[in-house]
Amino acid sequence: MRIRLVLLAAGLGLVGASATSCGKSGAELLCDEVCKCELCNDRKEDECVIEAGLAEDIASAYDCDDRRETYDDCRLHAGDCIDSRWHPGDCARELDDLCDCIHAAADVDDSVIRDHFPCN
């Protein structure tokens, strides 16, 4: 139930993203880099920011912000643009830490989490 409320609030724009550099969240910074690489149109970039924002909100709802930030930082700094495709680099350890945190706190079907994080 808690996850549904977070998703609803995020969809309505009631849950704000945490600010990092230049007032942008880690999700927005990552979307900027991906879209610079892949030459996203405005709609694609908006979709990226919305999806990444939902992932931020889910992690925050389960007090896993620090692990989500570490995962976003890894994807941003380990990533590379090759032939106009974004390759996020190897962030498996950071993803595992984030997934472990969410799973430990969440009492929801794993498919809900998998919609936003590629957890095993």
Secondary structure, DSSP 8 states (H G I E B T S, - for coil): -HHHHHHHHHHTT-S-----GGG--HHHHHHHHHHHHHT--HHHHHHHHHHHHHHHHHHHHTT-HHHHHHHHHHHHHH-EEETTEEE----HHHHHHHHHHHHHH--S-HHHHHTTS---
